[in-house]
Amino acid sequence: MAEQTAPPQSFHTETSGTLRAAGSRGGGQRRRNNDRGEIEVKQYDERVVNIDRVARVVKGGRRFRFRALVIIGDHNGKVGMGISKGADVTTAVTKAVEVAKKNLIKMQIVNDTIAHEITTKVGGAKIMIKPASAGTGLIAGGVVRTILEVAGVKNALSKSLGSSSKINTSYATLSALQSIQHPDKWLTRRPRTAKAEVKEAAPKPKVAAKKPATPKKVAKK
């Protein structure tokens, strides 16, 4: 008998109630090709954060469409965000994923957390992210938690100090993660040059103390 191999592990996709009701993709990152019967494993973890129904006023009435906000990441420092519109939910999500793949950023992860504290403001959204010790977990909510999860950060503290807009919060979080510097690039951690070490080791020349000037005697007339 031929040995059966288990299918590769895949990421889990979060879908909102609107997305599931519409019957779009969800429940895993594997898609089966009906023609060949093959299983396609996705490279990135895709999270549908928000779906809105938007309207555009045209001649004769209003035209309704769907706008999807999608976050993708590889759990190894790469993360991206995509926003797109479509006539239905499936089209909007598919287009948003393609936009997110074109806007991926690379962040620095040190010991499953970020290297240092950072605060970023974009529009009305202001996000503060702090590093945390091992075992703390992600103390964050909403879009910030989703972005940190797909990016691969396991321990961090976060606080939203401004607007609750999911789009602006996503931009602010990605801007903060992109601005993080690795400890090797910190100014205080740079190795000193040999010239600076020789200058510090050289003895300083002794300067003779100056005698206080004596006041001049004024001849009496």
Secondary structure in CASP SS format (residue, H / E / C, confidence):
PFRMAT SS
TARGET T0000
AUTHOR 0000-0000-0000
METHOD secondary structure of the structure
MODEL  1
M C 1.00
A C 1.00
E C 1.00
Q C 1.00
T C 1.00
A C 1.00
P C 1.00
P C 1.00
Q C 1.00
S C 1.00
F C 1.00
H C 1.00
T C 1.00
E C 1.00
T C 1.00
S C 1.00
G H 1.00
T H 1.00
L H 1.00
R H 1.00
A H 1.00
A H 1.00
G C 1.00
S C 1.00
R C 1.00
G C 1.00
G C 1.00
G C 1.00
Q C 1.00
R E 1.00
R E 1.00
R E 1.00
N C 1.00
N C 1.00
D C 1.00
R C 1.00
G C 1.00
E C 1.00
I E 1.00
E E 1.00
V E 1.00
K C 1.00
Q C 1.00
Y C 1.00
D E 1.00
E E 1.00
R E 1.00
V E 1.00
V E 1.00
N E 1.00
I E 1.00
D E 1.00
R E 1.00
V E 1.00
A E 1.00
R E 1.00
V E 1.00
V E 1.00
K C 1.00
G C 1.00
G E 1.00
R E 1.00
R E 1.00
F E 1.00
R E 1.00
F E 1.00
R E 1.00
A E 1.00
L E 1.00
V E 1.00
I E 1.00
I E 1.00
G E 1.00
D C 1.00
H C 1.00
N C 1.00
G C 1.00
K E 1.00
V E 1.00
G E 1.00
M E 1.00
G E 1.00
I E 1.00
S E 1.00
K E 1.00
G E 1.00
A C 1.00
D C 1.00
V H 1.00
T H 1.00
T H 1.00
A H 1.00
V H 1.00
T H 1.00
K H 1.00
A H 1.00
V H 1.00
E H 1.00
V H 1.00
A H 1.00
K H 1.00
K H 1.00
N C 1.00
L C 1.00
I E 1.00
K E 1.00
M C 1.00
Q C 1.00
I C 1.00
V E 1.00
N C 1.00
D C 1.00
T E 1.00
I C 1.00
A C 1.00
H C 1.00
E C 1.00
I E 1.00
T E 1.00
T E 1.00
K E 1.00
V E 1.00
G C 1.00
G C 1.00
A E 1.00
K E 1.00
I E 1.00
M E 1.00
I E 1.00
K E 1.00
P E 1.00
A C 1.00
S C 1.00
A C 1.00
G C 1.00
T C 1.00
G C 1.00
L E 1.00
I E 1.00
A C 1.00
G C 1.00
G H 1.00
V H 1.00
V H 1.00
R H 1.00
T H 1.00
I H 1.00
L H 1.00
E H 1.00
V H 1.00
A H 1.00
G C 1.00
V C 1.00
K C 1.00
N C 1.00
A E 1.00
L E 1.00
S E 1.00
K E 1.00
S E 1.00
L C 1.00
G C 1.00
S C 1.00
S C 1.00
S C 1.00
K H 1.00
I H 1.00
N H 1.00
T H 1.00
S H 1.00
Y H 1.00
A H 1.00
T H 1.00
L H 1.00
S H 1.00
A H 1.00
L H 1.00
Q H 1.00
S C 1.00
I C 1.00
Q C 1.00
H C 1.00
P H 1.00
D H 1.00
K H 1.00
W C 1.00
L H 1.00
T H 1.00
R H 1.00
R C 1.00
P C 1.00
R C 1.00
T C 1.00
A H 1.00
K H 1.00
A H 1.00
E H 1.00
V H 1.00
K H 1.00
E H 1.00
A H 1.00
A C 1.00
P C 1.00
K C 1.00
P C 1.00
K C 1.00
V C 1.00
A C 1.00
A C 1.00
K C 1.00
K C 1.00
P C 1.00
A C 1.00
T C 1.00
P C 1.00
K C 1.00
K C 1.00
V C 1.00
A C 1.00
K C 1.00
K C 1.00
END
